[in-house]
Amino acid sequence: MSEKVIVRFAPSPTGYIHVGNVRTALVNWLFARAHGGTFILRIDDTDHTRNEERFATAIEDDLQWLGLDWQRKERQSDYFPDYEKAKEQLIAAGRLYPCYETAEELEVKRKMLISRGLPPVYDRAALKLTDEQKAEYEAEGRKPHWRFKLNHAPIIWEDMVRGSVRFEGQHLADPVLVREDGVPLFTLSTSVDDGAMGVTHILRGEDHVSNTAIQVQIMEALGYKAPTFGHMALLTMKEGKLSKREGGGDIRSLREAGFFPMAIASYLAKIGTSDAIALYPDLAGLIDSFDMTKFGRAMAHYDPAELQRLNAQLLHDLPYDAVAEQLQKQGLGHIDAAFWDQTKSNIASLDEIADWWQILREPITPVIEDAELTDQAANLLPQEVTEAAWQDMVATLKTNSGRKGKQLFMPLRLALTGRHDGPELPKIYALLGREKAAKRLRGEAA
């Protein structure tokens, strides 16, 4: 690549960064590293009504936790004078014009077009306003918002993921670039910054494709060369979109749940590519294997279970010293090296070890729902304390008692753990030991 690569990640500080955001940041960071380029962290904090400083701080903290550093950090709020200059430049060039319609009036227009089977494209009525009409609106107290006048010509670029992309200018609505209160919107501020900062490549989600068509014309109108674009397929889950409830939430939640940076980075770097999902030992390995041509156009399926698998694989190999500090931060400092070595092969995330501690080390008051069954189980407990021995005992108990399914397993679980859910019973027995298991099955606290 002949030119010096410069990329950026420009999150808005309105919340914690989501796995989709992190994937975008990671791909840009890997691309920059793979080509010896520059990664810019640019906080999009122009909307003071929605931004919170605590989220700006959290974004930086989460990126650093993942190992993603930056060579340059910017805040878009520092560049308001530049956006004002760009606004005046576009006005002088006849590419930015004031509009006085209210949100309600625009909505009426939109519904009328849709009812007639037409695309809801702005009709450019504001271009026909006379100076007298504008003055009347101003006298009413209306403040104009400013729209960019698109050239009605094809907008074409060669996308790094999607191949040749073409938009017809006349099918796009003139976008609003400046709100009534004078605040520049994303499309203007990002175009100005990308041009002024010399950004060479913009790698982002495919939901920005139509924004790119507009950004190309804005940058050209301002005298900048448009960057090379790459629009990645979005992440989806089984129900069609990412869901915090299903584990597709923010990185902060994953951190608190005990996931490790390299498990997250390994997964998000490879999802949606032709490479196999695998755990990488460090970011250097991800840099060496990175290639934008490996990204496909099909939507990438985000599977929390796959992320858990990678995290479990990483956890199972970690010595106690590698997790001691994080255990302390999570209020699990009472867990010692011996217990860690005993249980780590059974967990997929660090927070799960708390369940094991409670079941194995804390006194449990058994819940006895079927005393006849649990007494039989206590009498059948084998001398050998292994998972296989427990399974053999349960098979015998099933035959002797005539019980199966939930009627068989739930009374055993309640007796051993005092709860309706938790780790698998064979694993619990193998770690709990015969003596404690027998006491609990007979209803004795142990």
VOGU-3710 file (C-alpha; in Angstrom, 3 decimals, decimal comma):
1> msekvivrfa> 0,000/0,000/0,000  1,717/3,169/-1,211  0,028/5,796/0,971  0,388/6,091/4,732  -2,670/4,400/6,239  -4,735/6,546/8,617  -7,962/5,164/10,110  -10,283/6,324/12,853  -12,833/5,029/15,333  -15,391/7,711/16,203
11> psptgyihvg> -17,820/6,578/18,933  -20,406/8,845/20,550  -20,175/8,987/24,368  -23,849/8,206/24,927  -23,337/4,794/26,551  -20,919/1,906/26,934  -19,507/0,559/23,692  -21,315/-2,461/22,323  -19,666/-5,531/20,789  -20,596/-4,192/17,347
21> nvrtalvnwl> -18,755/-0,942/18,105  -15,766/-2,857/19,428  -15,637/-4,995/16,306  -15,414/-1,797/14,229  -12,677/-0,404/16,475  -10,775/-3,693/16,397  -10,923/-4,032/12,602  -9,647/-0,469/12,154  -6,890/-1,037/14,725  -5,792/-4,301/13,093
31> farahggtfi> -5,832/-2,721/9,628  -3,652/0,151/10,846  -1,212/-2,217/12,571  -1,056/-4,589/9,608  -0,063/-1,678/7,334  2,119/0,268/9,752  -0,470/3,041/9,897  -2,108/5,381/12,392  -5,207/4,662/14,477  -7,144/7,743/15,629
41> lriddtdhtr> -9,635/7,647/18,496  -12,067/10,459/17,742  -14,817/11,040/20,286  -17,974/12,288/18,539  -19,154/14,586/21,329  -20,885/17,327/19,338  -24,343/16,620/20,771  -24,138/18,067/24,280  -27,730/17,031/25,062  -26,887/13,315/24,865
51> neerfataie> -23,163/13,051/25,646  -21,839/12,120/29,074  -18,205/12,468/30,100  -18,341/9,240/32,089  -19,023/7,343/28,882  -16,138/9,042/27,071  -13,871/7,902/29,897  -15,389/4,407/29,806  -14,788/4,118/26,044  -11,092/4,844/26,496
61> ddlqwlgldw> -10,867/2,466/29,447  -12,569/-0,401/27,614  -10,400/0,013/24,508  -7,246/0,025/26,629  -8,476/-3,060/28,495  -8,775/-4,804/25,128  -5,233/-3,729/24,252  -6,276/-1,248/21,565  -4,104/1,841/21,824  -4,122/4,922/19,611
71> qrkerqsdyf> -1,520/7,267/18,191  -3,835/10,247/18,221  -6,900/11,220/20,231  -9,375/13,908/19,183  -12,659/15,333/20,394  -14,984/16,647/17,742  -16,263/19,340/20,105  -12,837/21,009/19,726  -13,528/21,584/16,044  -16,785/23,564/16,036
81> pdyekakeql> -15,017/26,539/14,352  -13,956/24,232/11,508  -17,530/23,018/11,001  -18,731/26,631/10,898  -16,131/27,433/8,236  -17,218/24,414/6,221  -20,825/25,533/6,541  -20,001/28,981/5,169  -17,924/27,426/2,380  -20,816/25,213/1,293
91> iaagrlypcy> -23,278/28,118/1,469  -20,997/30,235/-0,725  -20,744/27,373/-3,212  -24,539/27,044/-3,372  -24,456/23,559/-1,853  -26,044/24,345/1,532  -29,442/25,991/1,832  -31,728/27,018/4,708  -35,027/25,215/5,306  -37,807/26,363/7,624
101> etaeelevkr> -40,221/23,432/7,694  -41,094/22,126/11,140  -40,754/18,459/12,020  -44,548/18,131/11,806  -44,675/19,683/8,331  -41,915/17,403/7,084  -43,731/14,369/8,480  -46,906/15,348/6,587  -44,899/15,620/3,368  -43,281/12,263/3,989
111> kmlisrglpp> -46,607/10,504/4,576  -48,147/12,063/1,468  -45,297/10,805/-0,710  -45,503/7,320/0,754  -49,290/7,235/0,259  -48,704/7,969/-3,431  -46,168/5,168/-3,696  -43,261/7,596/-4,023  -39,962/7,554/-2,118  -39,936/10,028/0,804
121> vydraalklt> -37,329/12,315/-0,776  -37,316/15,995/0,247  -38,881/18,131/-2,515  -36,400/21,038/-2,217  -39,267/23,451/-1,599  -36,928/25,638/0,476  -34,892/26,467/-2,629  -37,908/28,345/-4,001  -38,333/30,610/-0,979  -37,956/34,324/-1,593
131> deqkaeyeae> -35,997/36,599/0,722  -39,322/38,018/1,913  -40,663/34,562/2,788  -37,486/33,720/4,670  -37,776/36,988/6,588  -41,360/36,151/7,508  -40,309/32,779/8,876  -37,523/34,430/10,851  -40,005/36,983/12,227  -42,183/34,073/13,411
141> grkphwrfkl> -39,222/32,860/15,414  -38,357/29,953/13,126  -34,693/29,012/12,921  -33,554/27,293/9,734  -31,955/23,895/9,502  -29,486/23,548/6,644  -29,618/20,923/3,890  -26,853/19,839/1,550  -27,813/20,061/-2,125  -26,800/16,765/-3,669
151> nhapiiwedm> -25,672/16,626/-7,273  -28,086/14,433/-9,190  -25,332/12,307/-10,641  -24,165/8,754/-9,973  -22,092/8,295/-6,825  -19,737/5,371/-7,333  -16,947/3,844/-5,276  -15,081/0,553/-5,040  -15,821/-0,854/-1,610  -13,243/-3,072/0,127
161> vrgsvrfegq> -15,990/-5,523/1,167  -18,986/-4,925/-1,097  -17,163/-4,357/-4,378  -18,555/-1,744/-6,782  -21,255/0,405/-5,133  -23,435/2,868/-7,024  -26,080/5,346/-5,876  -28,163/7,605/-8,093  -28,056/11,100/-6,619  -31,641/11,926/-7,580
171> hladpvlvre> -32,916/9,045/-5,459  -31,357/10,441/-2,279  -32,887/13,154/-0,103  -30,813/16,266/0,517  -29,497/15,579/4,029  -29,694/18,001/6,941  -26,144/18,949/7,935  -26,847/21,619/10,565  -29,702/21,624/13,065  -31,890/24,608/13,970
181> dgvplftlst> -29,751/25,204/17,059  -26,607/25,456/14,949  -25,179/22,054/15,952  -23,543/20,234/13,019  -24,786/16,701/12,442  -22,634/13,604/12,046  -22,448/13,723/8,263  -20,897/17,204/8,189  -18,564/16,879/11,174  -17,215/13,491/10,124
191> svddgamgvt> -16,654/14,672/6,537  -14,711/17,714/7,715  -12,649/15,727/10,202  -11,904/12,833/7,858  -10,691/15,298/5,251  -8,684/17,529/7,585  -7,110/14,594/9,446  -6,102/12,848/6,242  -8,083/9,668/6,903  -7,266/7,259/4,093
201> hilrgedhvs> -9,591/4,358/4,891  -12,994/4,231/6,583  -13,991/0,765/7,783  -17,454/0,574/9,332  -20,783/-1,249/9,301  -22,917/-1,575/6,205  -25,634/0,512/7,862  -23,482/3,508/6,876  -23,521/2,779/3,125  -26,081/5,492/2,305
211> ntaiqvqime> -24,191/7,923/4,571  -21,080/7,192/2,530  -22,812/8,197/-0,698  -23,575/11,566/0,857  -20,163/11,909/2,518  -18,406/11,417/-0,815  -20,187/14,443/-2,295  -19,686/16,581/0,828  -15,954/15,887/0,931  -15,593/16,620/-2,761
221> algykaptfg> -17,531/19,892/-2,338  -15,105/20,865/0,446  -12,090/20,059/-1,708  -11,082/16,817/0,005  -10,276/13,468/-1,562  -12,734/10,819/-0,450  -11,123/7,919/1,478  -11,310/4,275/0,530  -14,377/2,693/2,133  -15,085/-0,770/3,470
231> hmalltmkeg> -18,539/-1,626/4,806  -18,711/-4,792/6,892  -21,836/-6,901/7,271  -23,606/-6,265/10,559  -23,602/-8,679/13,471  -26,852/-10,522/14,071  -28,219/-13,031/16,538  -30,859/-15,736/16,171  -33,693/-13,245/16,514  -32,135/-10,973/13,885
241> klskregggd> -30,292/-8,375/15,916  -27,917/-8,049/18,814  -29,602/-8,251/22,188  -28,156/-7,350/25,581  -30,451/-9,899/27,174  -28,947/-12,649/25,039  -25,330/-11,657/25,694  -24,815/-9,232/22,833  -24,372/-6,246/25,089  -21,680/-3,799/26,014
251> irslreagff> -18,077/-4,673/26,691  -18,346/-3,395/30,250  -20,925/-6,116/31,002  -18,694/-8,779/29,464  -15,786/-7,542/31,568  -17,874/-7,729/34,728  -19,022/-11,231/33,776  -15,403/-12,404/33,739  -14,625/-12,516/30,021  -11,022/-11,922/28,992
261> pmaiasylak> -9,743/-9,446/26,370  -8,168/-12,017/24,041  -11,299/-14,176/23,984  -13,344/-11,156/22,899  -10,722/-9,903/20,428  -10,194/-13,364/18,915  -13,921/-13,771/18,310  -14,742/-10,300/17,011  -11,715/-10,224/14,696  -12,769/-13,380/12,891
271> igtsdaialy> -16,559/-13,315/12,921  -17,836/-12,599/9,409  -14,557/-13,636/7,763  -13,445/-16,767/5,936  -11,056/-17,599/8,803  -12,030/-20,179/11,402  -13,001/-18,917/14,854  -10,066/-19,726/17,112  -8,412/-18,441/20,258  -5,294/-16,380/19,544
281> pdlaglidsf> -2,634/-16,029/22,249  -2,099/-12,312/21,608  -3,006/-9,386/19,356  0,178/-9,895/17,322  -1,279/-13,127/15,985  -4,456/-11,340/14,933  -2,407/-8,646/13,171  -0,409/-11,218/11,237  -3,548/-13,012/10,033  -5,603/-9,885/9,268
291> dmtkfgrama> -6,840/-9,348/5,707  -9,835/-7,215/4,684  -10,440/-9,425/1,637  -11,504/-12,206/4,016  -14,645/-10,310/5,088  -17,825/-11,552/3,418  -21,046/-9,731/2,554  -23,337/-12,127/4,426  -24,516/-11,030/7,864  -22,209/-12,295/10,591
301> hydpaelqrl> -23,920/-14,411/13,233  -22,876/-13,420/16,767  -23,169/-16,444/19,043  -22,589/-15,851/22,792  -21,954/-19,583/23,203  -19,019/-19,364/20,793  -17,553/-16,484/22,773  -18,025/-18,487/25,966  -16,223/-21,422/24,371  -13,191/-19,290/23,576
311> naqllhdlpy> -13,232/-17,739/27,031  -13,450/-21,163/28,654  -10,558/-22,412/26,538  -8,476/-19,478/27,704  -9,513/-19,850/31,346  -8,693/-23,536/31,514  -5,049/-22,814/30,751  -4,585/-19,857/33,125  -2,596/-20,207/36,343  -3,983/-18,702/39,526
321> davaeqlqkq> -1,546/-15,766/39,411  -3,071/-14,647/36,102  -6,557/-14,287/37,598  -5,888/-13,389/41,233  -6,158/-9,629/40,705  -9,382/-9,894/38,707  -10,897/-12,248/41,297  -10,096/-9,654/43,944  -11,791/-6,889/41,904  -14,900/-9,029/41,530
331> glghidaafw> -15,156/-9,627/45,272  -13,862/-13,181/44,947  -10,563/-12,678/46,725  -11,400/-15,527/49,123  -10,891/-18,029/46,305  -7,420/-19,556/46,663  -5,015/-21,195/44,229  -5,994/-24,722/45,236  -9,696/-24,082/44,599  -8,900/-22,374/41,287
341> dqtksniasl> -6,896/-25,346/40,053  -9,664/-27,695/41,215  -12,538/-25,939/39,434  -11,213/-23,865/36,512  -11,806/-26,616/33,951  -15,541/-26,398/34,689  -16,142/-22,679/34,052  -16,626/-20,577/30,920  -16,330/-17,145/32,573  -14,715/-15,951/35,763
351> deiadwwqil> -17,951/-15,104/37,574  -19,101/-18,738/37,371  -16,522/-19,741/39,967  -18,638/-18,030/42,626  -21,321/-20,695/42,127  -18,755/-23,452/42,565  -17,421/-21,881/45,760  -20,892/-21,593/47,244  -21,777/-25,186/46,391  -18,487/-26,789/47,395
361> repitpvied> -17,177/-24,668/50,257  -20,176/-22,938/51,855  -22,561/-24,825/54,165  -25,685/-25,853/52,260  -29,079/-26,494/53,801  -30,488/-29,220/51,553  -33,964/-28,899/50,106  -35,556/-32,346/50,324  -38,529/-32,773/48,009  -38,429/-36,577/47,769
371> aeltdqaanl> -36,814/-38,102/50,868  -37,349/-41,657/49,642  -35,435/-40,954/46,421  -32,571/-38,991/48,003  -32,127/-41,630/50,733  -31,841/-44,301/48,048  -29,235/-42,153/46,281  -27,230/-41,750/49,495  -27,211/-45,510/50,029  -26,135/-46,131/46,421
381> lpqevteaaw> -23,259/-43,640/46,402  -20,138/-45,394/45,092  -16,795/-45,393/46,892  -15,198/-44,036/43,741  -15,692/-40,250/43,572  -15,788/-39,600/39,814  -18,256/-38,253/37,294  -18,607/-41,688/35,708  -19,333/-43,273/39,086  -22,104/-40,753/39,745
391> qdmvatlktn> -23,674/-41,455/36,357  -23,611/-45,199/37,028  -25,328/-44,591/40,374  -28,036/-42,469/38,760  -28,674/-45,167/36,156  -29,198/-47,710/38,955  -31,403/-45,249/40,877  -33,536/-44,694/37,785  -34,134/-48,431/37,443  -34,853/-48,993/41,148
401> sgrkgkqlfm> -37,130/-45,973/41,638  -38,925/-45,912/38,312  -38,368/-42,158/38,138  -36,878/-40,329/35,192  -36,318/-36,845/33,823  -37,062/-33,937/36,120  -38,636/-36,228/38,743  -35,295/-37,980/39,027  -32,761/-35,184/38,709  -34,404/-32,201/40,425
411> plrlaltgrh> -34,671/-33,784/43,909  -30,988/-34,738/43,663  -29,998/-31,223/42,617  -32,015/-29,566/45,385  -30,498/-31,865/47,970  -26,898/-31,338/46,819  -27,064/-27,597/46,080  -30,233/-26,166/47,606  -31,037/-24,589/44,194  -32,923/-25,375/41,025
421> dgpelpkiya> -30,026/-24,600/38,692  -26,256/-24,614/38,617  -23,343/-26,774/37,480  -23,784/-30,324/36,253  -24,401/-32,881/39,023  -21,649/-35,359/38,009  -19,074/-32,552/38,231  -20,465/-31,412/41,572  -20,221/-34,920/43,019  -16,664/-35,426/41,757
431> llgrekaakr> -15,537/-32,238/43,522  -17,839/-32,333/46,552  -16,791/-35,773/47,735  -18,743/-38,803/48,943  -19,091/-37,780/52,594  -20,596/-34,329/51,965  -22,798/-35,633/49,173  -24,219/-38,383/51,406  -25,002/-35,918/54,210  -26,828/-33,531/51,910
441> lrgeaa> -28,801/-36,325/50,247  -29,977/-37,363/53,732  -31,048/-33,780/54,494  -28,122/-32,865/56,748  -26,506/-29,414/56,401  -22,979/-29,818/55,096
//
